[in-house]
Amino acid sequence: MTTIIQPAIARPALNKTPETVDPVYRQIRDLVYKISGIYKAEEKLYLLADGCARRMKQLNARTPREYWDRLTAAPSRDAELRELLNEITIGETCLFRSQPQLDALRKVILPELVAEKARQITKRLRIWSAGCSTGEESYTLAMNMLEESDRLLKGWTVEILATDLNDRSVETAKAGIYGDYALRNTSDLYKRKYFSTVDEKKLQVRPEAKKLITFSRLNLQDDSKMLFMKGMDLIFCCNVLIYFDGASKSKVINHFFSNLSFGGYFFLGTSESLMKLNEQFHLVHFPGTIAYWKPSLSSGKL
Amino acid sequence: MTTSLTTTIRERVQRIETMPAIPAVFLPLLKLLSRSVEEVQLDEVVRLVSYDGTIAAQCLRVAGSPLFGLSQAPKSIKAAVISLGMRRVETILLTCCLGQAFPAKKWALDPTVFWRHSLGCALVCRKFSEMLSATGDAEKAYIAGLLHDIGFMVNCLAFSQDFTRAVELASQDGIPLDEAEHATMGFTHCATGQALAEKWKLPDDIVDVIAHHHAVENSQKARPLVALVHVSDLLCRMRGLGYGYYERHKVDLIADPAWAILLQEHRDLEGVDLARFTFELDEGVEEIHALVATVFGSAPALART
């Protein structure tokens, strides 16, 4: 496996001190958090400011204050907030997006799940990539599971379910063809092992990793279908719920809690939080990342 | 712990006398600064620091370093406080004092890693304390966080061989350092830290924090403060200010006994958005890295005194 441990926190230049940021951006940061659950820390505020700047150009807004009005005044606010969320999360679509999450998965969670489930007859792990978009996260998970197939997961079956609302995304995901940008965090080792060359600029995921995954279309707000997603050990739902309103978000999160087996984990995007929408999940920390845990029956913490 | 072990630890800590001592100005400074910011008299601090030319000079050099981006380096402690605020100067002063007591050397535990964790914990303690109550003792919490792991430095000085094995075991197995100390030495930095804290005559509540931050239930005198430091310590270790190796375990703060103690003390904790608080903590990390690098000499802008 790759042993590259990325720092949990990006290092911005020190000259981007908070004092130089227009205070309106802190207001925007708080609004974005309140509505979506995405939090841009002070040192990443410039990323938010960059996103706003691109939107301001589109809208011909001259000052951050003017842009704030567009974000908060009807009728434009809902649509504009969506556009802004797109802007600030767009760079996050790539394979191996969050090394701290993958480290937590392989170094802490997998050993724990394997130990907990060792006595079960069928040694099976079920992972769900909910809102898989064009498949980057699903394949990253598949490759990481394959890396453990001769060690921790020897004799285990791994099923990855990858769903998205958008048919076109699902089709792109199935093809598994990616360019430099999506592969910017993928090490050469993984590229050699799990990809074949399509042309100079593109690589395609090999069948070995593909066959772990079942791609399908699913609407997370379709209650009847959500009830069928049972027995998950891990759910990844990154930068999807940010677009949902409070009530829908709550509903989906409650579904996820039921969809998970006891002892299972739910991951959001790296700077995304459930806020306080669900009190059944335990927010747990791993080095450089957080996750939500459905306590195991044996932990006595339910 | 057996009486003989306690005696051994005491004796060894007594012998640290020959090691670099804490600057004389440290304890009075600590006492002065554990008051709330509004109560600290600038003149008193200035007078105190003036007794120790080395500390004063080092403080000014750090204050004038690129880290704080001042257009003009301050020429006096008073000027530094005016440009940077009391809190930053306080951090710089205490760090310089501790840096003098335990100069950067090649030890079992890299001192820069150690001080990053200590300063990080201090900062988190203060932030946590401020969040929990407006009237609370945020400065006390800051100092408690800064000093909670001082026993690690004692281990480096007085139990160097055994402690080296503990650090190796911890990083190899990814287990908490105190567990590795138990396994290899039979005691932890809490015991050695307590011995040093008593020798230095630190205030009782700080001694309690140093002695019990890994077993909050044993704390007698300042349980809420000990619980606060325990939680902040865990948070730091999970947010990039740990001991430089990957700790292979999850931290479930809400299920931690320390959390229950804090909840008893501060009902508001129930409403706290822990995820957001966690993200906010990352905001101070960069400054801590830079400050430790500046004080402990790895920054090119500053030659060590």
Contacts between the chains, C-beta under 8 A, distances in Angstrom:
chain1	res1	chain2	res2	distance
A	5	B	246	7.1
A	7	B	240	6.5
A	8	B	239	6.5
A	8	B	240	4.1
A	8	B	282	7.8
A	9	B	239	7.4
A	9	B	240	5.1
A	9	B	282	4.9
A	9	B	285	5.2
A	9	B	286	7.5
A	11	B	286	6.3
A	11	B	289	7.9
A	12	B	286	6.9
A	14	B	66	7.5
A	14	B	67	6.9
A	14	B	69	7.2
A	14	B	286	6.7
A	14	B	287	8.0
A	14	B	290	6.4
A	15	B	69	6.9
A	17	B	69	6.4
A	33	B	276	6.8
A	39	B	275	7.7
A	39	B	276	5.8
A	39	B	279	4.4
A	39	B	280	7.8
A	41	B	279	5.4
A	41	B	280	6.5
A	41	B	282	4.9
A	41	B	283	5.0
A	42	B	280	7.8
A	42	B	283	4.2
A	43	B	282	7.2
A	43	B	283	5.8
A	43	B	286	5.9
A	103	B	246	6.8
A	104	B	250	7.7
A	107	B	174	6.9
A	107	B	246	6.4
A	107	B	248	5.0
A	108	B	248	5.4
A	108	B	249	6.2
A	108	B	250	5.7
A	109	B	250	7.8
A	111	B	248	7.8
A	112	B	250	7.9
A	271	B	279	6.2
A	273	B	273	7.1
A	273	B	275	3.3
A	273	B	276	6.0
A	273	B	279	7.2
A	274	B	275	6.7
A	275	B	273	5.9
A	275	B	275	7.0
A	275	B	276	7.4
A	276	B	271	7.7
A	276	B	273	5.7
A	282	B	252	5.4
A	282	B	254	5.8
A	282	B	255	6.6
A	283	B	253	7.6
A	283	B	254	6.9
A	283	B	274	5.4
A	283	B	275	5.9
A	284	B	250	4.6
A	284	B	251	6.4
A	284	B	252	4.9
A	285	B	234	7.3
A	285	B	235	7.1
A	285	B	238	3.9
A	285	B	239	7.8
A	285	B	250	6.7
A	285	B	251	4.2
A	285	B	252	8.0
A	285	B	253	7.0
A	285	B	278	7.1
A	286	B	238	6.7
A	286	B	250	5.6
A	286	B	251	7.6
A	287	B	237	7.6
A	287	B	238	5.7
A	287	B	240	7.7
A	287	B	242	7.1
A	287	B	246	5.8
A	287	B	247	6.0
A	288	B	238	7.4
A	288	B	239	7.1
A	288	B	240	6.2
A	290	B	275	6.1
A	290	B	278	6.1
A	291	B	250	7.9
A	293	B	250	7.3
A	293	B	252	7.0
A	295	B	255	8.0
A	299	B	255	8.0
A	301	B	252	7.2
A	301	B	255	5.0
